[in-house]
C-alpha cells in the first residue's frame, strides 16, 4: 500500500513539474507564467526597491546562474560563453603578437612534441605482442642507471654474435618503447628549426639517414616535410613530400623493428630501403643534391675512435647532399663530437673555395645554418677540454606506452641535445635587395611598440594644444594636422611576406641564446653566440625602449635575438687556467654569480647564519665558565 502511494505521488509530482496548469499557485509551476502586477502602496514599493538594490549589489550574490544540462539557454548567454572561450584560446596569441615580428621569427618553436597517431599505434601493437614484464626489465637493463636515471644512449655489447641475435628482437622493442619517442622529438625540433630558417624554397624530397635504428629519423623527416595544401589534422606518411628514404645501419635488430613499425602503415609514394653501408653508387651529383638531406642523429657517440668519426663525417660530405644535419646528446662527449664534425665540414668547404680545380663547380664552400650565426671556430670548444656545452632541450608529451614501460608518473619528459646544420655554398651576406638592405630596421615593432608610439603621439598632441591655447592662436589647419596623425603614420605598414623574407635573410647574423637569459627588474642579461664568433653578454635595459625590453624578457634559451644592445656588449672568455691559479674561469657564462661576483664586505644569508651559530656557541661557553667561577666562589 505504501509503495503504491509513493509511486502515485511520484507520478503526480512529475506531471506537476512538466505541465503548467492555467491556474496554479505553485512558484515552480508558475515560474514561466508570472502573475499580474499587484497594487502596492508607494512607500512600500520604495522600501522593496531599496532592499532589492542592496541584495543585488552584495558581493556574494551570483548575477547569473550557469545553464543546466538539457536546459534552454538564451542566445546572449551562448555568445558570452563563446567570447570567454575565445578569450582563453586567443590570450596566448595576443600576448605572442605583442612581440615584434623579428622576435616572433627568432623564437618560433614547435612547443611540446606529440607523436603522430600512426606511430603510436604501431609501437602499441608491437608492445602488445611482447611480454610486458620482460619489456620493462629489458628497458631498465639497457637504459636505466641508478645514479643518472633514464638514458637515451644505446651502447649495449654482447659476448657473442649468437647472444646478440637472441636479444635483438627484445632490445629493439625496448628501444622503440623508450628511446624512439625521445629521439623523434629531438629530430623534429632540429628539422623544424632548419626548415624555418631556410624557408619554403628548401624542398626536401630525399633523405639519407645514417644510424637509422628503429626509424626515428624516418618518421620525423616524413612528418616535418609535408606536401603543400594538405588540410589534414595531423601529418601522415602518405602525405609527405619525401619520396626516397635510405636508412644505413648495421644493427639488424633495430632495423627489423623499424621495418615492422611500417608494416601496417600507408606509405603513399615513399620508397624506403635499408642497407648496412653507404656505397659509391649511392652518391648523388651536386647538381641533383639540392633536394637531398643527409641526416645523422645520435650516431657519432656510438663510434669509439676519432678516426672512425672523421671517416663517418667525410662520408656524409661526399654523399652529395646539399644540407647535412648532425645531432648528438647534450653531454661533454656529444658536444665535442658535434664541434669536431662542424669544424671538419667547414674546413672541407674552405678547401673547395681555395682549390682552383673546383672553380667551375656550381656550388662551393659551406656555411652553418643553425645554431651558429658564424662560420668560425666554436667559442665554447677549445679543442682540448670542454667545460661548457652548447645544447638545447625539447619537451615530449609522453605517450601511454612510454609511461607504462618506464613506470613514470609525469606526462612529459625533456631530451637535451647538441646539433649543427650545414649547407653547401657561402653564407648569405648582410647586403641584399629590397627590404633586406635596411638591416636592423624591419619588423622591430610589435603591439608594445605601437602602444608606446601612440602614447608619444597623444602626449605630443596634448602639449601642442596647450601651447596653442596659451598663445590664443587656435588654427584649424594646425588642429587637423595634429589630430589626423595615427599610429600608421609613425610606423608604416609592412607586407608580411616581404618582412619574413627580409628577416630570414637577416637571421643568419643574429645572436643565438646559448644559455637561459637572466631576467632582472630593470634589465635583461643575455649570453649569446654572435656573428663575430664570440660569446657576448648583451644587456637590454628598460631605457632602450618598451619593445626591445619586452622582446628580451619574453626570450628564452635557444632563441635568436634581433635587437642590438643599447650599451657595448661584454665578451665572455673561458680561461684555460686551473681553478687555483686565479683569473676568470668562465663558468659564470649564462649562470648566476652564486657569490663569486659579490663585493668584499657584503653580507650573505649563509655568512649571517654561520655568525649566529658561532655567537650561540660563544654564549654557551661563557655561561659555562660563569657557572664554574660561581661554584668555586661558593666553595671558598
Order of alpha helices (4+ residues) and beta strands (2+ residues): alpha-alpha-alpha-alpha-alpha-alpha-beta-beta-alpha-beta-alpha-beta-alpha-beta-beta-alpha-beta-alpha-beta-beta-alpha-beta-alpha-alpha-alpha-alpha-beta-beta-beta-beta-alpha-beta-beta-alpha
